[in-house]
Amino acid sequence: MIVEQLGLKDFRNYAEADVSLSPGANVFIGRNGQGKTNLVEAVAYLATLGSHRVSNDAPMVRDGADAAIVRARLAHGERSVLLELQLNRHGANKARVNGVNVRTTELPRYAQVVLFAPEDLQIVRGDPSARRRFADQLIVQRSPRMSAVLADYDRVLRQRSALLKSARARGIRGEALSTLDVWDDKLVSLGTEVIEARLALASDLSAPLARAYAAIAGADHDPRLSWALSVGGGDPEEGDAVDAGGSSAPLADQFRAALAARRSAELERGLTLVGPHRDDLVLQVRGLPVKGYASHGESWSVALSLRLASAELLRAESRLGDPVLILDDVFAELDAGRRTRLAELAGGYEQVIVTSAVEEDVPDALRAHVVRVEAGEIQEQDHV
Ligand SMILES: Nc1ncnc2c1ncn2[C@@H]1O[C@H](COP(=O)(O)OP(=O)(O)OP(=O)(O)O)[C@@H](O)[C@H]1O
């Protein structure tokens, strides 16, 4: 897939902008705070329906405006498609494909993007929620119908947890809470689907991760990923190491057994303590957890490799062709060897978009189409 044209209106610091992009490498150059990341954030939003920087949409709308518009003309081989997204400060967002109104959740069926940004260090260093978010976003990109399953799971979780909280407030004991069983059934059925998709993801991502890490780090440090599951006992959300795959019972049965075992603790705390929302994606390098052990450079390499592996996975599976690979502000952090190896890997994608404050930080091979950005305006576009 290729983005041929990107148009913005009242998006972040852009009143109005129009950028033509080329197949192959594109680089946005500009001083700090001029609007380079804002451009790639807009592209990625169409594919992930979220920002890599903020969890709500309000900051995306230009200060003083009521709505932001992102418009992109994409090419899938010979076919071209026009996506439009309106982010409203008040009320629901709106989307159109080739001028026809659609649900916003339709957009990722047309746009496939993998973005790496410095914020991704949080995937390896941050809380389990950052790793769950990484995995779930990729699960939805692999299979857009999973967005409804994840949303339903969240809704059931909120309702079940509200029931536990009110039971705790009223001093009700576990046995007397028969309505909980109805919510347990829904939690187990949706939660099992989420866990299965995440286990499949970890397994499918493992070989691409090893390849990407070896390519970036220039060494084989045996990167691994596996899930610590709360259905296996313990609470990965609170740092318990859980032996994943310790039981041979079907996942849904393990889920039910774990819920039964923790029911009194759940009532005591007014919280759902078992389910995919308490699980953690465990990342290891050289047999040690990345979090707490890996050096800054190693952590950075793992985060970058996770995104490159995601791109490889989507490329292999998608009917849209290659995802657009976006590398936001990454080259300044890398040594010369890593820069060259990353440029080689990125150069293999149908389209790659790079941002950098310093042009010389970007390897020559990726400087085919340079777009200069200043104060929310596109200054010039040179094709070398
Ligand atoms: N909703 C908004 N309305 C107006 N301006 C905004 C809004 N959101 C962000 N900005 C402005 O956009 C600018 C940041 O743009 P961006 O993050 O794209 O910078 P950048 O060029 O990538 O910089 P760096 O090299 O530092 O990463 C800041 O000046 C910020 O104040």
The ligand as a Tripos MOL2 file, in Angstrom:
@<TRIPOS>MOLECULE
LIG
   31    33     1     0     0
SMALL
NO_CHARGES

@<TRIPOS>ATOM
      1 N1         -4.1270   20.6370   18.8070 N.pl3     1 LIG1
      2 C1         -3.1000   21.4410   18.4980 C.ar      1 LIG1
      3 N2         -3.3240   22.7060   18.0770 N.ar      1 LIG1
      4 C2         -2.2940   23.5210   17.7410 C.ar      1 LIG1
      5 N3         -0.9850   23.1540   17.8010 N.ar      1 LIG1
      6 C3         -0.7150   21.9010   18.2140 C.ar      1 LIG1
      7 C4         -1.7440   20.9870   18.5840 C.ar      1 LIG1
      8 N4         -1.1740   19.8170   18.9530 N.ar      1 LIG1
      9 C5          0.1620   20.0120   18.8360 C.ar      1 LIG1
     10 N5          0.4470   21.2530   18.3880 N.ar      1 LIG1
     11 C6          1.7690   21.8290   18.1210 C.3       1 LIG1
     12 O1          2.4470   21.0000   17.1880 O.3       1 LIG1
     13 C7          3.8460   21.1110   17.4340 C.3       1 LIG1
     14 C8          4.4740   19.7330   17.5640 C.3       1 LIG1
     15 O2          4.4870   19.1360   16.3550 O.3       1 LIG1
     16 P1          5.2150   17.7350   16.1840 P.3       1 LIG1
     17 O3          5.0230   16.8880   17.3730 O.co2     1 LIG1
     18 O4          4.7800   17.2170   14.8690 O.co2     1 LIG1
     19 O5          6.7280   18.2110   16.1530 O.3       1 LIG1
     20 P2          7.9750   17.5980   15.4220 P.3       1 LIG1
     21 O6          8.2560   18.4460   14.2240 O.co2     1 LIG1
     22 O7          7.8000   16.1460   15.1970 O.co2     1 LIG1
     23 O8          9.0790   17.8850   16.5120 O.3       1 LIG1
     24 P3         10.2300   17.0020   17.2020 P.3       1 LIG1
     25 O9         11.3860   17.0260   16.2400 O.co2     1 LIG1
     26 O10        10.5150   17.8040   18.4280 O.co2     1 LIG1
     27 O11         9.6740   15.6490   17.4650 O.co2     1 LIG1
     28 C9          4.0330   21.8180   18.7430 C.3       1 LIG1
     29 O12         4.4550   23.1320   18.4780 O.3       1 LIG1
     30 C10         2.6490   21.7900   19.3510 C.3       1 LIG1
     31 O13         2.4200   22.9080   20.1540 O.3       1 LIG1
@<TRIPOS>BOND
     1     1     2 1
     2     2     3 ar
     3     2     7 ar
     4     3     4 ar
     5     4     5 ar
     6     5     6 ar
     7     6     7 ar
     8     6    10 ar
     9     7     8 ar
    10     8     9 ar
    11     9    10 ar
    12    10    11 1
    13    11    12 1
    14    11    30 1
    15    12    13 1
    16    13    14 1
    17    13    28 1
    18    14    15 1
    19    15    16 1
    20    16    17 2
    21    16    18 1
    22    16    19 1
    23    19    20 1
    24    20    21 2
    25    20    22 1
    26    20    23 1
    27    23    24 1
    28    24    25 2
    29    24    26 1
    30    24    27 1
    31    28    29 1
    32    28    30 1
    33    30    31 1
@<TRIPOS>SUBSTRUCTURE
     1 LIG1         1 GROUP 0 **** ****
